[in-house]
């Protein structure tokens, strides 16, 4: 029996993971998608699949696909293990691939030292998807990999921008600037930075779905794939790999193959950090480049501009770059593509008043007006979200599922007690209440209530998001009903109401059938005067 087959047997019999083995149909799909290469190399790759947290159902087919890809291409021989004791001695391997590993996999200092020694001594490290969701209490691991998971706002079809189509690790994309795929997409936190990593792919900034809850990055930099070096070792990471069908996507498999070969030392590729390679351009030079750019110049010319913008976003003085981008956005002689680029980047700059004022002339533009409006709205995204609530629940009714709970009247609808102030620390930015974190469970509902005090008559829009359904009362009258099963999206439903002088009451009922359970509410004045004269309180 080969080492690869022994490893696969260990995956199903001994390990921590509990996901089911791949079906024959899944294996056939992988076989059809494998890259047709013959790259003989005497390389041994450890595929580690252990989990102490969430176990991805795609792990077995992923392990099988990567093992089989090594056999078909001749690029590596794989051994699949999920016993962390394997890290006591890595001398028999050329590379370690962490396949959607989660949690604190081991705490033995000697094993941790062995992995660091292995990588810094020239071994390869590959991270697939949740490889960034482990070892949070071991800083050296995050440093090696290049960053840590910080939530997954997106699980949908997304457009990915290939930042360097000519890079050897990106040859799977055949020179294309973009790639569309459906998967769970991560965002990352420190130690992630472009000063450490060579970022090769990211979520396309022009196609970002910013309605998703839990977006934490303040610079719009949502990396998908990167490479880096540590000591003599090479590291490749990609967040693609949550869904099983990713492992029979021929483009992604080829991307994996090239990334693994880079990590193993068999594919030469530049791994100098993005900041080191493209940094150093001033705001004036960036503006000059943008004003004069044309498609014939190519997108590679814009990489130093992009890096200069990112540097400004993380710097102490954003004003020069902000002014430069506002000038480009309003320059009717500049190419439409770079005017859009300026708009997309302005979304993340500070001083909402300056950005909004600078973009106001564009609001009437027939081509860019909608984008300018979206940027202004995003700049003001934190304004008006209710974070001051009372909460009641959870409530259940025997034999009634989540969808049926909307018609069941519980205590808050009968004006009885049960209300408790909700700690604002339990409200996620910009204003999302996660009942799953507070209560958990399924087939139940909960209520939120806030008091809005207004100094005058004001027309406002309530913008509500809910997972699953919701019913909204304003001053005792139902103004919105959505008896649905859905994921949470900020501001998905909108209804105009009129605040009376003094006390006004908003109450929400949010049902839960399964999966996520969240709600949000934003109050947006219709007269453009902001929240002047409006206050929120959890109770009278």
HUKASUL-V550546 format. One record per backbone hydrogen bond with DSSP energy under -1.0 kcal/mol. CO is the residue of the C=O (numbers start at 0). NH is the residue of the N-H. If there is no record, write none. Layout:
BEGIN
co={CO:CO}
nh={NH:NH}
END
This chain:
BEGIN
co={1:2:3:4:5:6:7:8:9:9:22:23:24:25:26:27:29:29:34:40:42:43:43:44:45:46:47:55:57:58:59:60:61:62:63:64:65:66:67:68:69:72:73:76:78:80:82:83:84:85:89:93:94:95:96:97:101:102:102:107:108:109:110:111:112:113:114:115:116:117:118:119:123:124:125:126:127:127:128:129:131:132:134:137:138:139:140:141:147:150:153:155:157:158:159:160:163:166:167:169:170:172:176:178:180:182:184:186:188:188:192:192:193:196:197:199:199:200:200:201:203:207:210:219:221:223:224:224:225:226:227:229:232:233:234:235:236:237:242:243:244:245:248:249:250:251:252:253:254:255:256:257:258:259:260:261:272:273:274:281:282:283:284:285:286:287:293:294:298:299:301:302:303:304:305:306:307:308:309:311:317:318:319:320:321:322:323:324:325:327:330:334:335:336:337:338:339:340:341:344:345:350:351:352:353:354:355:358:359:361:364:367:368:369:370:371:372:373:374:375:377:379:383:388:389:390:391:394:396:404:409:410:410:419:422:423:427:431:432:433:434:434:443:444:445:446:447:448:449:450:451:452:453:457:458:459:460:461:462:463:464:466:468:469:470:471:471:472:473:476:479:481:481:488:492:494:496:498:501:503:504:505:506:507:508:509:511:516:516:517:518:519:520:521:523:530:532:534:536}
nh={5:6:7:8:9:10:11:12:13:14:26:27:28:29:30:31:32:33:36:42:76:93:94:78:96:80:98:58:61:62:63:64:65:66:67:68:69:70:71:72:73:38:40:44:46:48:85:86:87:88:92:123:45:125:47:127:51:104:134:111:112:113:114:115:116:117:118:119:120:122:121:231:95:235:97:237:99:130:131:132:148:102:137:140:142:143:144:145:188:186:184:182:180:203:178:201:166:169:170:172:173:175:161:159:157:155:153:149:147:191:195:196:274:273:226:162:163:223:224:160:206:209:489:221:202:238:199:200:236:197:234:232:229:124:227:126:225:128:245:246:247:248:252:253:254:255:256:257:258:259:260:261:262:263:265:264:276:277:278:285:286:287:288:289:290:291:296:297:301:302:305:306:307:308:309:310:311:312:313:314:321:322:323:324:325:326:327:328:329:330:333:338:339:340:341:342:343:344:345:347:348:354:355:356:357:358:359:361:362:364:368:371:372:373:374:375:376:377:378:379:380:382:522:421:448:419:446:444:399:407:412:413:415:390:425:426:431:427:518:437:438:439:511:394:509:391:507:389:505:536:503:534:501:498:525:496:523:494:521:492:519:517:510:481:508:478:479:506:476:473:471:469:483:491:463:461:459:457:453:451:474:449:472:447:470:445:443:434:435:466:432:464:385:462:460:533:454:452:450}
END
